[in-house]
């Protein structure tokens, strides 16, 4: 992103610009939308909540119905009371046709080339979707280990045409390829069940980026917000997609693969994280290695922002790039509980107590042994710390992982 990328304020937008420009960073620029722009404007966006912390880029030239449709996933995916309240206020303003004055942090894609009539991203999606009468928004997650741009294409009448996800370096490209394979497998396996996954419209390489374009799902429902909202029916469907086998945890392919990742990623951890993970590895080997656990299908990132409970009892689930067919059953439920607990402001030992309480209840609801909670929670937190290390290995950096370290240390003390 020439010139603009040099600014610390704009650095979180580099990947978004790479997607919008389709790698054509010589003829296009991403700049602040003001009177000093030099070039022809192709698209204009507002960064929400601001340019330094962009969670979503909303097109400024979208029709009101399209703007409302684009706000829906942003509101549903926002966590934390403050962020969710701000997102809901923005949605309310859009319904009253008062949103434009609230979109103060404005950006523009500009060019000086005479032969560019649209951004490369819009041209690419027009080919995939078979139409060009749409606008795009971009959802971002700067600093998160699983961060990747998600583009939403919405027609002017507010109908959602599709979602596109992009990998731009080794890690995210691998995740995108894996998700495409998983979704094509699951699309057949979950038909007629309580679990819905998006259909893959297109998958492949584009301009050096790994792309997955997905069809929209029926989104009339709500995002889970409480422990009681654990999607039990969808969890049972997922667990039953493969024949259930019981294995010793220490002998499982899941644990052997985890150990290999620990060895590979150790150089990309802080000394504190590395020491904690070595303690976890020793605990699994000595205390839980002989524990017999059921093995089956796992989503790998089974958290409320990745799902929607529909009014008809079906659960939509997205973001399958971490899925595995050979994980200990119950690790998804443990992750769901951990996510909700860590949103609260308590001490690490209070976190551990709440995870133990609500985690046991969750496993019981799924027909799994509550006594397995400690190793499942430990393994889930371990996987999250390895994601941060993967992001460091990829050179992307990530947000602070201290919450997960504190929770994992507390769980080890209580185990």
N, C-alpha and C positions, 0 to 999 in steps of 0.2 A: 504494500500500500504506500506508494511513493509519497513523501512529504508528510502525509497524515500519520503514517505508521511510526514516524519518528517521535511523535508526541506520546508521553506516558498516558495521557488521558484517553488516547485512541487505541492503545495497544490491545485492549480486550476485544477489539473489533477486527483484528487482522484476519482471523479465520472466517468471519462473516463476509468480509470483503473478498477473500479468496473464492468463496462459494458464489457470491453475486457476480464476480468478474470471470468465473470459470478459468482462473489462472491467468487471465489477460490483464496483468497489472501495469502494462506499459501504456495502453490506450485509455485506461479507466483510472479514476481516482475516487476515493471516498473522503469527503471533506465536510466541514460544518456547512449547514445550509444558511448562508447569509449573503449580503450584498457584495462580498469580496470574491465570490466564486468566479473563476475564469474557465469557461467551457460550457458545453451544452448539457443540460440536466436530462438524464434518462429516467431516474427514479428518485423519490424523496422519502425518507423514513424518519420516524421519531424513536429515539432510544428510551426505553422504559426500564427501570425508573430514571436512569441518567446515563450519560456517555461513559463515565468511569465504571459503572456497574450495570452493563446492559443485559437484561434478562430476556427482552424481546424487542425486535425492531418492527414497528408498525408502519405500513405504508400511509403516507400523508394524503395521497390522492385517491384513497379507496372510498367507495360509496358507504353510507352509514350502515347498511345491512352487512356488507363485507367486514367492516371494522368490528361490528359486534361479534360476528362469527370468529374472527381472529383473536378476540379477547377471551373467548371461552376456554381454550386450553391453557392460556396464561393464568387465568383465575383458578382453574382446577388444579394446576400443577404448582402453584405458589404455596410454600410452607411457611409456618410461623405466623403468629397472629397479626403482627404489624404489616408484613408484606401482603397477607391475604386481604386485610382490610383495605389497603391502598389499591389493590387490584380490583376489588369489588366496587370501590368508589369510582374507579375509571370506567368500569362497565356500566354503572348507573349513569354516569355522565354521557356515555355514548347513547343510551336509550333516550336521553333528554336533548340530544343533539348539542351537547356542551363539551364534547371531548377535545376538540381542536385547541382551545386555549390552554388545556392542561398538558398538551404535548409540546413542551418547551425545548427539549434537547433534540435538535433537528440535524439531520444529515442528508447528504445528497451524493448520488453516483453521477459523476460528470465525465465527459469525454470531449476531446477536440477532434476526433476522427469523424469524417463526413459520412462514412459508410456504416456506422453503428446506429441502428434505429431502436434497439432495445438491449437490455443487459444479456450477456451470454446465458445466465441462469434462466431468464424468462424464455429465451429461444429454445433452450434445452427442454424445459418442462412443456412448452407448447408442442414440441414433437412427441413427447411421451403421452401427453394427455389428449392430443388430437384437437386442441382448441387453444386460442390465445387470449380470450376475453376473461382474464383473471388477474388478480394482484397477488403478491406474495408477502408473507411475514416470516420472520426468522426468530425462533426461540433459541436462546443461548444459555449455557450454564458455566460461566467463566470460573476457572479454578477447581472445578469438580473433576475427580479422576475419570469419570465416564463421559466427560463433556464432548459434545459434538453438535454442530448446527442442525436444527430441524426446521425445514421450510414448509409452510402451509400455503397451499394454492387455493384461493377462494374466488368464486365467480362474483360478479357485481351484484347479483341478487342474494348473496350470502351463502350459497350452497358451497360446501367444501368439496373440492375436486380430488385432493390427495395430499400426502405428506412425503417429503423427500429428506433423507438423512445422508450425511456426507462424512466420509473418512478422508483425512488429508495427510496423515503420516502412518508409519508402520503399524502402530497400535490400533488406531481407529479404523484403518483400512481392513485389518484382520477382523475386528469386531463387526464391521458392516458385512463382510463376506459370510461370516458365521451366522449372523442374524438372518440373512436371506435364505440360507440353507435350512435353518431351523423353522422359519415361518412356512416355507413350502411344505415341510414335513408335517407341521402341526395343522395346517389348513385342512388336510384330509382327516387327520386323526381326531380333530375336535368338532367336526360337523355334527350339528344336532345336540350338542352338549351345553352345559352351563358355562363353558369357557369359550370366548370369542377372541380370535387373533386376526390382525389385518391381512388382507391379500396382497401379495407382492405383484405390483404392476410391472416393475422393471428393476433389474439389478445389474450392475456392471461398472466398468471404468468410464469416467468422463473427464477429459482435460486434466488427467493426473489425479483425480479424486475418485474414491470408491463410493458409488451411489446405490441407495435402495429407495425406490419410490413405492409408497403404500397407498392402497385404497382406504378411504375413510370408513369408520364404523359408526353405527348408530350411537350417538352420544347423549341420549336422554337418560340422565341418571345423576349420580353424585360421586365424588371422590371419597373414599373411606377416610374418616377422621378419628375413629376411636378403636380400641382393642376389640370391641364387640363387632366391628365391621369387617373383621377378617373374612375373606371370601371362601367360606368352607366348601361350598359345592364345587367351585372352580378348582380349589386346592385338591379335592378328592379326584376330580377328573384328571388333573395333571399327574397326580401320583399313580393313577391307573393306566397311563398310556403305554407303559412298558411292563412286562412281567416282573413282579416284585421278587427280589432275591434278598437274602440275608447274608451279610458278610461281617467278618471281623473288621473293625474300623481300621486297625493298623495294617491290614492286608489289602484294603480296598484300593482300586485304581484311583479313586478320588484323592485319597490321602497320599499315595505315591506321587501323583501329579502335583499336589500341593507342596510336598517336600522339594520336588525339583524346582518349582517356582521360587521357593524360599532361597535355595542356593543360588539361583540365577539373579534374583533381585536384591540380595543382601547388600551389594555395593551401593545401591541407590536408596538405602534407608539411613536415617539418623542413628547414632549410636544407641539412643534410648529405645527406638522402635526395634532395632535389630536385636537388642538384648531381650526385650519383651517377647519377640517372636520366637527366639531360641528357647525361652522358658515354656512357651506354648507348645512348641514341638516336643520338648522333653515330657511335658504333661500328657500329651496325647499318646506318646509312645509307651510311657510307663503306667499311666493310670487308666487310659481308655483304649489302648491298643487291642486288647482282647474282647472289648465290648462288641456284641453282635447287634448290628443295626440294619434296618431295611434300607435298600438302595433303590432309587428310581429317578424319575424325571424331576428336574429342578429348573425354575425360571432364572434364578441367580441374582435377581434384583427386584424381589417381590415386595415392593414398597408402595404406599398409597399413591404417589404421583404417577406411577406407571399403570394404574388401573382405574376403572370406573364401574361402579355397581349400577346396573341398569334397572329400570322400574319393573322389567319383566323377569327379574331374578337372574339374568345372565350377567356375567362379569367380562367386560372388555379388558384385555391386558396387552400392553405395548412393551417395547424395549427388551427384546429377547437375545441381545448379543452375548449375554453371560450364561445362557442356558446350557445345561449338561444333562445327559441321560443316566449318569451313574453317581449321583450325589446322595448323601444320607437324607432320607425322607424326614421332613420336619425342619430342615435348615431354612426353607423359605418362610415358614411361620415364625421361626426365631428372628429372622431378619425384619419381618413386618413389625413385630413387637419392639425390637431394638430401635427401629426408626422412630416410632411414636414416643418411646421413652426418652430418647436423646433430644427430642424437641423441647423437653421440659428443663427448667433451671433448678436442678437438684445436685447434690453431691454425687460423686462416683459410687459411693456405697449405697446411697438411696437409689440410684439408677439400677444397680445390681439387684437390689431387693425387689424393685418393681418389675424388672425383666424376669426374675425368677417367678414372681407371683403370676403375672399375666402370661408368661411363656408356658407355664405348666397348664394353665387353663386352655391356651390355644392348642397345645398338643393333645389334650384330652378331647377337645372338640373334633379333632381330626382322626381320632381313634389310634393315636400314637402314644408311646410310653412316656409319661411326664418325667420319669427318672432319667431320660436321655437329654434333658434340656441343657445341662451344663456343657457337655461336649458340643451340642448343636450351636449354642450361643457362641461358644469359644471359636468354633470353626467359622461361623458367619462373620464375626468381628475380624478374625484373621484374614479372611478373603478380602474384606474391605481395606485393611491395611496394605495388602498386596496390590490392590488397585492403585493406591497412592504411589507405591513404589514403581509400578508399571508406568504411571504418568511421568514420574521423575526419569525413568529410563528412556522414555520417548522424548525427553527434553521439554516437556510442556509445563512442568511444575503443577501444583495443585493447592487447594486450600489446606489449612492446618488440619492435621489428623489427631489433635490432642484429645478430642472427645472420645474417639474410638479407642485410643490408647488407655485413657483413664477407665473407661468401661471395661475393657478387656483385663486390665490389671485387677480391678475390683472383682470381676467374675472369677479370676484365678484364685484370689484369696478366699472366696466363698465356696469354691468347688470342693 
